Amino acid sequence: MIQIGLTGWGDHPDLAHPNSTGKDKLGDYTAHFPIVELDSTFYAIQPERNIQRWIRNTPDNFQFIVKAYQGITGHHRGELPFESEEEMYQLFIQSIRPLVEAGKLAMVLVQFPPWFDCVKEHVDEIRTICEKLNGFDIAIEFRHQSWYSPPYKRKTIDFLRELNVIHTVCDEPQAGEGSIPLVPISTRADKVLFRLHGRNIYGWRNTSGDDKSWRTVRYLYDYNTEELEEFEAVTQKLAAETEEVFVVFNNNSGKHAAQNAKQFQQQLNITYDNLASQQLSLFEGDW
């Protein structure tokens, strides 16, 4: 099965129902896609009331890919706002537990920073994270090229298999050490994640300015038909090896993700049952 979705639901105007007030963006989103990547969990551990609201406002079979909190992955700069690392993990696990109980957690995405290279210290850190998040389906995304360099590529894949974690396949600009090649290999029989970041080399390399301005160019890319056809072959290969392929379009700096995902879905001739009704989504859920 191939599940297609986007990163977040709040910034895709193409998905808004004509009569929508804009207050139910999640409801509008669930009328189009069966999965979503939840990235607000990266910036802050979410209160349970938010998680419970998102559970109520999505169809029974809807799935969330939860991005791990930045303190877990090493992105956070400065002092962590917790008494201890143990407390950080406990609160993160506690916050997403309702998704597990509702059957709506597809996986936890652990995306490492671009400076997280292939050295023993980082290998040990991955083991520790997997131990602390034991019991969850974990997807690992590397962003440093060394993990896929000729001496380490096979060892990296074998290591992910050993840990029984989900390999995250990525399409992104080939911009040196801080980017990874597209490696269409699944490490588990049940799930694989395919994230599409766009191919804007300038935006990928341009780290000047604050985080907000940087993000406005980093993922500024509109995939063309030929590129989407490339991804058809990749996705079909993964689907032949894996029960579920989760495809997430993250190229949304210019609001291109939704239209690219829709076109990709059409090219694959995929339809989804049990999506939210576009009419009902206006009136159901919390306002």
N, C-alpha and C positions, 0 to 999 in steps of 0.2 A: 504494500500500500504506500502511496506517495501522498504526504500531507504537506500542503503549501501554506505559508503564512508570511507575516511581516514582523519587524521589530516594533513593538508598541502599537497602540490603537488610536492614539490621540492626535496624530499629525498626518492624517491621510484624507484630505478633503474630497478626493474622488469617490470615497466610500460612503459619504454622508447621504442619507435618504433626503429626497427633495423637500419633504415636510419636517425634517428633523430640526429640533431646536438647538442641537449641538450639545445638549446636556447628557445624551446617552451615546457617546462615541463608541463605547464598548459594545453596546447593543447593535449599532450600525455595522461595526466591524464583524460581529459574529454572524451577520447575514451573508458574509462573503467568504470567510475562511474558517477552517476548523481548528487552527492552532495560532498561537501568538507567542512571541518572545517577550518576556516581562523583564524590562531592563531597569525599572525603578528600584528593584531589589538590589541592584549593584550600587546605587548611590546611597541608599539607606535601608536598614532592616525595617520592613513594613509592619505597621501595627496590625494585629489580627483583624480588626474591623475592616480594613481595606481588603485583605485577602477574602474574608467572608462575603463582602459586597461583590467582589469579582466572581466568586463562585456562584452566588445567587443570580447574577446578571448574565450568565453564559449557559448555553445548552448543556445537557447532561454529558454529551460525549466530547465536549470542548476540552482542549489540552493546552497547558501552559508550559513553556520552556523558561525556567526561572534562572536568571543570571545571578551567579553567586556574588555576595557582597564584596566590595573592593578591599576590605580588610583581610579577607580570606585569600584573595589572589595576589596581594602585594602591591596593588595600585595606590592604596591610601597613603597620603603623605602627612607626616606629623603624628601626633599622639592619637591613638584610637580612643573613641569615646566610650570605653568599657573598662570595668575594673580589671579584667584579665582577658586573655585570648580565649580561655575556656568559656567565659560568659558570652563573648561574641558568638562563638559557635552555637552555644545553647539557645541564644535568642534568635539566631537565624533559623535554626532547625525548628524551634517552636513556632516561628512565624509562618513557615511554609507547610507545617504538618497538616493543617486543614485541607490543603490541596491534595495531599496523599489520601486523606480520609474520604474526600469527595471523588477520588479516582480521576483527578484532573491534572496531576503533575506528570508531564512527559519525561522531564529530566531536569537536572541542575547543570547549567552551563558554567564551567570553570574556565574562564578566559584569562590567560596569563599576559602580562605586559610585554611590550616589545624587547625589553632588556632581559627578560627571563630566558637565558640561553641554556644550552645543553651541557650542564656540568653536574657533577655528583651531588653537590649541595642542593640543586634544584630537583634532581631526581628524588632525593630523600624527602624534599618538601612535598612533592606530589604524593608520595606514599603516605605522608602524615595527613594531608588533606583528605585523601580517600578513606583513611581510617576514621577520621573525625566525622565524615559524612557517610559513614557506612550505613547501608540500608536504602540509600537513594540511588537512582540511576544517574550516573555522573558522566557528563560529556566534557572532554578536555579540548581546548583550543589553544594551540601555540601561536605565537606571533613573531618568534625569532627563527630565522632561517636555519640555524645550526641543527635544529631537531630533524631536519629533512636533508641535511648535507649527506653526500655519498657514504661517509664512514658511519653515520648514525641513523639513517632513514629506516633501515630494516630493524635495527635495535629499538627505535622509538615505537614502531608499530607492534613489535613483539612485547614491549614493555606495557603498552596500553592493553594488549590482550591478556597479559599476566594479571593486571589489575582488574580486568573485566569492566573497563570503562568504554564509553562511546567515543569513537574518533570523530572529530569535527573537521570535515572537508571544507576548504575555503576557496573562493575565487576572490582575488584582490590584486591590486597593482603589484607588479614585480619591481620593488623599489629598494633592493638591497637587503641588509641583514634584518631590518624591521618589517619584513614581510615573508610570507611562506608560499611555496608553490602549491598548485592544485594537485592533491594526492588522493585520488578516488578509491580509497581502501576502507572497507568496513572492518572493525575489530570485534563486533558482536553480531550474532545471528539475528537479533531481534530489532535493533535500532541503530541508525546512523544519522548524523546531523550534517547538512550541507548549507553553509552560510555564504551569501553573495553580497560582498561589500562594494562592488563597483570596481572600475579600473582607472580611477583618477590619480595618476602618479603624482601630479603637482600637489593635489590636496592631501595625499597620503604623506608626502614628505614635508609639507609646510606645517611646522609645529609652533610657529610664532603666534603671539596673541593669546587670549584666554581660551578656556576650554570651549565656551559657547561659540566663539568666532571660528575656532579650529574645526568644530563639528559641522559648520555650515559649508565647508568646502571638502572635507575629508571624504564624505560619502556622496559627493555631487557627481552622479553618473546615471546615464540612461542607456540600459542595455539595448542593442539593436537585435533584429530578428536572427541574424547569423550567429550572434553570441548566444542567444537563448537556445538556438538549435544545438550548439556545442553542449549546453547543459542538459539537453534532452538525452544525449548519449551517455553523459556522466551519470545522470539520475537513473536511467534505465539499467545501467551496469550495476549501480548500487542496489537497485530494487531486485535484481536477479540474485543478489547475495544476501539480502537482508529483508526481514518481514516488514519493517516500517522505515521509510526514508522521510525525514523531516527537512523541508526546504524552506529557508528563511531569507527573504530579501531585506537587506539592511542598507540599500543604496537610496536613502531618502532625504539627503540634504536638499535636493531639488524637487521633492515630492514625486519621484519616479517609481518608487518601490511598488506601490499598489498596481499601477498600470503594467509594469513588467511582470509582476506575479500573475495578474489576470491573463496576460498574453501567454505566459508560460503554461498556465493551466489549460488554456485552449489548445496550444500546440500539442500537449500531452493527451488531449481529449479526456480530461478528468472532470467529473462532476461529483459533488459532495451531497450526501443525504443528511438530514437532521441539522441543517443550519438553522439559525434563527430566522423567523419570518421578518421581512423588511417592514411590514406594517406593524406587527406586534412589538418590534423592538422600540418603537416610539413611545409606547405606553407602559411597558413592563420594566421592572427593576426599580432601583432607588433613584430619586431625583434630588 
